[in-house]
Amino acid sequence: MAKSQQFLYEVVPIRLFLIVMLVFYHAFAIFTGAWKPIAGYPEIPGYTLLGNLSYACLLETFVFISGYVFGYQVRIKGDTALSAKKLFVKKFKRLIIPSIIFSIAYLLIIKGFHDSLLTTSYQILCGVAHMWFLPMLFWCFVIVWIIEKVKLKQNIALLVLLALSVISFIPLPLRLGAALYYAVFFYAGYLIQKNHKTDKELPKTTISIGIAGFIFFFILKGYLSDKFTTQLFGINLLDKALRLSLMAVVRLSCASFGIYILYSISKMLVSSSQMSTMGRRNLISLSENCFGVYLFQQFVLVLIYDSTIPRIINPLLLPWISFAVALIISLFLTIGIRKTAIGKSIL
């Protein structure tokens, strides 16, 4: 019971929602341009909208929650949680090793080995396909660890990370460029828990403001994306940098409102007297499988879309069926593999 009391219940509904949205987004990626479209399939604007909407604050919230949990650990354990040896070894085992294993599996099962050994090794270190997120998240821990070790003031650190996020389009190796964009979300979640700001009551009226802000920046992001995509070629470097920076600011704003909405709703859910202890335990049990579902779901979806299945299923039904199948198969694979000692240590 002592263990459950230390559990961050507000994280659980968000994590479950996000993993479902991740599978949903990938199921509709053939209509958003994120994945190669299926030959002969029509463009379906409604599905493009659904896919883009599900992605609008998806990864940013994942990163925010990771920082939030880390902030809790630091608040409870103090400098012990910031021990370089313990932290980096732990995160290497949790993030980098699964990334390497599943990147190799992705190359073996789906992509194939077509490059030199050096290039392939580098790709594996960066994370192949959706595994890119794991080394990126590892760098977020490194960045916050550096901030704490140099004792940078929190407000200054936030401003620095915000500035780095705006210029994160600059290409850097090993997913460092991506980490520059996401680190500000990680640090924001980290500070909320470390500074113990979680007990503060969130006004319900501000959720409406959050929804309005999210919708505004989501529409603006779509407009600028369509406009700038065709205007980034043939212009000077400064104009390109300014346009990419503007897109980053709009993307940051949209994601920030989305995170606020999800966090507020989750806080209200877990504080509701309607949620029983058994209900919370069931949610926790499900949430323990989220990492495995994340790793498996794209394998299932790509295998479906690269098969003959799309030829025999109506385009309107395919993403919905694929979404359900990928979610169910990934969940059962995770549950089954986690029953083994090795599987539990990886997933």
C-alpha positions in Angstrom: 0.0 0.0 0.0 2.9 2.3 0.7 4.1 2.0 -2.9 0.7 2.9 -4.3 0.5 6.0 -2.1 3.7 7.3 -3.8 2.3 6.7 -7.2 1.5 9.8 -9.3 -2.1 9.0 -10.1 -2.5 12.1 -12.2 0.0 10.7 -14.7 -1.9 7.5 -15.3 -4.9 8.8 -17.3 -2.7 11.0 -19.4 -0.3 8.2 -20.2 -3.1 5.9 -21.2 -4.7 8.5 -23.4 -1.5 9.4 -25.1 -0.5 5.8 -26.0 -4.0 5.3 -27.5 -3.6 8.6 -29.4 -0.1 7.5 -30.6 -1.5 4.3 -32.1 -4.4 6.3 -33.6 -2.0 8.9 -35.1 0.1 6.2 -36.8 -3.0 4.4 -38.0 -4.0 7.6 -39.8 -0.5 8.6 -40.9 -1.1 7.3 -44.4 -3.5 10.3 -44.8 -1.4 13.0 -43.1 1.7 12.7 -45.2 3.7 11.3 -42.3 3.8 7.9 -44.0 3.8 7.0 -47.6 0.2 6.9 -48.9 -1.2 3.7 -50.2 -1.4 3.5 -54.0 -4.9 4.1 -55.2 -6.2 5.4 -52.0 -8.1 8.7 -52.1 -7.2 11.7 -50.0 -9.7 12.0 -47.1 -9.5 15.5 -45.6 -11.3 14.4 -42.4 -8.8 11.7 -41.8 -5.9 14.2 -42.4 -7.5 16.5 -39.7 -8.0 13.6 -37.3 -4.4 12.5 -37.7 -2.9 16.0 -37.3 -5.2 16.7 -34.3 -4.1 13.6 -32.5 -0.5 14.6 -32.9 -0.8 18.2 -32.0 0.5 17.9 -28.4 1.1 14.2 -28.3 4.9 13.9 -28.0 5.3 17.1 -26.1 2.9 15.8 -23.4 4.8 12.5 -23.2 8.0 14.5 -22.6 6.3 16.7 -20.1 5.1 13.7 -18.1 8.6 12.2 -18.1 10.0 15.4 -16.7 7.1 15.5 -14.2 7.9 12.0 -12.9 11.6 12.8 -12.8 10.9 16.0 -10.8 9.0 13.9 -8.3 11.9 11.5 -7.9 14.3 14.4 -7.3 11.9 16.1 -4.8 11.6 12.8 -2.8 15.2 11.5 -3.1 17.1 14.7 -3.4 20.7 14.5 -4.8 20.5 10.7 -4.9 18.2 11.0 -7.9 20.7 13.3 -9.6 23.7 11.0 -9.2 25.2 10.8 -12.7 26.2 7.2 -12.4 22.8 6.0 -11.2 20.8 8.3 -13.4 22.6 7.7 -16.7 23.0 3.9 -16.2 19.3 3.7 -15.3 18.2 5.7 -18.3 20.6 3.9 -20.6 19.0 0.6 -19.6 15.5 2.0 -19.8 15.7 4.0 -23.0 18.8 3.3 -25.1 19.0 -0.5 -24.8 15.3 -1.0 -25.9 15.9 1.6 -28.7 18.8 -0.4 -30.0 17.1 -3.8 -29.7 13.9 -2.6 -31.4 15.8 -0.6 -34.0 17.7 -3.8 -35.0 14.4 -5.7 -35.0 12.8 -3.0 -37.2 15.6 -3.2 -39.7 15.4 -7.0 -39.7 11.7 -7.3 -40.1 10.6 -4.2 -42.0 13.3 -1.8 -43.4 16.1 -4.2 -44.2 19.9 -3.6 -44.2 20.8 -1.5 -47.2 23.5 0.8 -45.9 27.1 0.4 -44.9 27.9 -1.0 -41.4 29.0 2.4 -40.2 25.8 4.1 -41.5 23.6 1.4 -40.1 25.3 1.5 -36.7 24.7 5.3 -36.6 21.1 4.8 -37.5 20.6 2.3 -34.7 22.2 4.7 -32.2 19.8 7.4 -33.3 16.8 5.1 -33.2 15.3 3.7 -36.3 11.7 4.7 -37.1 9.6 5.5 -34.0 12.5 4.5 -31.8 14.1 8.0 -32.4 12.0 9.2 -29.4 14.0 7.2 -26.9 17.5 8.6 -27.4 15.9 12.1 -27.7 14.3 11.6 -24.3 17.6 10.4 -22.9 19.2 13.7 -23.9 16.4 15.5 -22.0 17.5 13.9 -18.8 21.1 14.9 -19.6 20.1 18.5 -20.2 18.2 18.8 -17.0 21.0 17.1 -15.1 23.5 19.7 -16.5 21.1 22.5 -15.5 21.0 21.2 -11.9 24.8 20.6 -11.7 25.7 24.1 -12.9 23.0 25.4 -10.6 21.4 27.6 -13.3 18.5 29.6 -11.9 15.1 28.1 -12.9 13.8 31.1 -14.7 17.0 31.6 -16.7 17.1 27.9 -17.5 13.5 28.0 -18.8 14.3 31.0 -21.0 17.4 29.3 -22.4 15.5 26.1 -23.2 12.7 28.1 -24.8 15.2 29.9 -27.0 16.9 26.6 -27.9 13.5 25.1 -28.7 12.8 27.9 -31.2 16.0 27.3 -33.1 15.8 23.5 -32.7 15.6 23.2 -36.5 19.4 23.4 -36.6 20.6 19.8 -37.5 22.5 18.1 -34.7 23.6 14.4 -34.4 22.1 11.6 -32.3 18.7 13.3 -31.9 20.2 16.3 -30.1 18.4 18.7 -32.4 15.0 17.1 -31.5 16.0 17.2 -27.8 16.5 20.9 -28.0 12.8 21.3 -29.0 11.4 19.0 -26.4 13.7 19.8 -23.4 11.6 22.9 -22.4 8.5 20.6 -21.9 10.6 18.1 -19.9 12.0 20.9 -17.7 8.5 22.5 -17.2 7.1 19.2 -16.0 10.2 18.6 -13.9 9.8 22.0 -12.2 6.1 21.6 -11.4 6.8 18.4 -9.4 10.2 19.5 -7.9 8.7 22.7 -6.7 5.7 20.9 -5.4 3.2 23.0 -7.4 0.9 20.0 -8.0 -1.5 20.7 -5.1 -2.5 24.0 -6.5 -6.2 24.0 -7.6 -6.6 24.5 -11.3 -9.6 26.8 -12.1 -12.1 24.9 -14.2 -12.8 28.1 -16.2 -9.2 28.2 -17.5 -9.7 24.9 -19.3 -12.1 26.8 -21.7 -9.4 29.3 -22.3 -6.9 26.5 -22.8 -9.2 24.8 -25.4 -9.7 28.1 -27.2 -5.9 28.7 -27.3 -5.2 25.2 -28.5 -7.8 25.5 -31.3 -6.4 28.9 -32.4 -2.8 27.7 -32.5 -3.7 24.4 -34.1 -5.4 26.2 -37.0 -2.6 28.7 -37.3 0.0 25.9 -37.3 -1.9 24.2 -40.1 -2.1 27.4 -42.1 1.6 28.3 -41.7 2.6 24.7 -42.5 0.7 24.7 -45.8 2.0 28.2 -46.6 5.7 27.7 -45.6 6.1 24.2 -47.0 6.1 25.6 -50.5 8.1 28.7 -49.6 11.1 27.3 -47.9 12.9 26.5 -51.1 14.7 29.2 -53.1 14.8 31.8 -50.2 17.8 33.1 -48.3 19.0 31.4 -45.1 17.9 34.2 -42.8 14.3 34.2 -44.2 14.2 30.4 -43.9 15.5 30.5 -40.3 12.8 33.2 -39.4 10.0 31.1 -40.9 11.1 27.9 -39.2 11.5 29.8 -35.9 7.9 31.2 -36.2 6.6 27.7 -36.9 8.4 26.5 -33.8 6.8 29.2 -31.7 3.4 28.3 -32.9 4.0 24.6 -32.4 5.2 25.3 -28.9 2.1 27.4 -28.1 -0.3 24.8 -29.5 1.4 22.0 -27.5 1.5 24.0 -24.3 -2.2 24.7 -24.4 -2.8 21.0 -25.1 -0.6 19.9 -22.2 -2.5 22.2 -19.9 -5.9 20.8 -21.0 -4.8 17.2 -20.5 -3.1 17.8 -17.2 -6.1 19.7 -15.9 -8.6 17.1 -16.9 -6.4 14.3 -15.5 -6.0 16.1 -12.2 -9.8 16.5 -11.9 -10.3 12.8 -12.8 -8.0 11.4 -10.1 -9.3 13.8 -7.5 -12.9 12.8 -8.2 -14.6 10.8 -5.5 -16.1 8.8 -8.2 -12.8 7.0 -8.9 -12.5 4.0 -6.6 -9.2 2.5 -5.3 -9.8 -0.5 -7.5 -10.4 1.7 -10.5 -7.0 3.4 -9.9 -5.3 0.1 -9.6 -6.7 -1.1 -12.8 -5.5 2.0 -14.6 -2.1 1.6 -13.1 -1.9 -2.0 -14.3 -2.9 -0.9 -17.8 -0.4 2.0 -17.8 2.5 -0.4 -17.0 2.0 -1.8 -20.6 2.3 1.6 -22.3 6.0 1.4 -23.1 5.6 -2.0 -24.8 2.6 -0.9 -26.8 4.6 2.1 -28.0 7.4 -0.2 -29.2 5.2 -2.8 -30.9 2.4 -0.7 -32.5 4.3 0.6 -35.5 5.6 -2.8 -36.4 2.0 -4.1 -36.5 0.7 -1.1 -38.5 3.5 -1.1 -41.1 3.1 -4.8 -41.6 -0.6 -4.3 -42.2 -0.1 -1.3 -44.6 2.7 -3.1 -46.6 0.6 -6.2 -47.1 -2.3 -7.0 -49.4 -4.8 -6.1 -46.7 -5.4 -2.5 -47.9 -6.5 -3.8 -51.2 -9.4 -5.7 -49.7 -10.6 -3.2 -47.1 -12.5 0.0 -47.8 -10.2 3.1 -47.4 -12.7 4.6 -45.0 -12.5 1.5 -42.7 -8.8 0.6 -43.0 -7.3 3.1 -40.5 -10.0 2.3 -37.9 -9.5 -1.5 -38.2 -5.8 -1.1 -38.2 -5.9 1.1 -35.1 -7.9 -1.5 -33.2 -5.8 -4.4 -34.4 -2.5 -2.7 -33.6 -3.6 -1.6 -30.2 -4.9 -5.1 -29.2 -1.9 -7.0 -30.6 0.6 -4.6 -29.1 -1.1 -4.9 -25.7 -1.2 -8.7 -25.7 2.4 -8.9 -27.0 3.5 -6.6 -24.1 1.6 -8.5 -21.5 2.9 -11.8 -22.7 6.6 -10.7 -22.9 6.4 -8.9 -19.6 5.7 -12.2 -18.0 9.3 -13.2 -18.6 12.2 -11.7 -16.6 14.1 -10.4 -19.6 10.9 -9.0 -21.1 9.9 -7.2 -17.9 13.4 -5.6 -17.6 13.1 -4.3 -21.2 9.4 -3.3 -21.3 
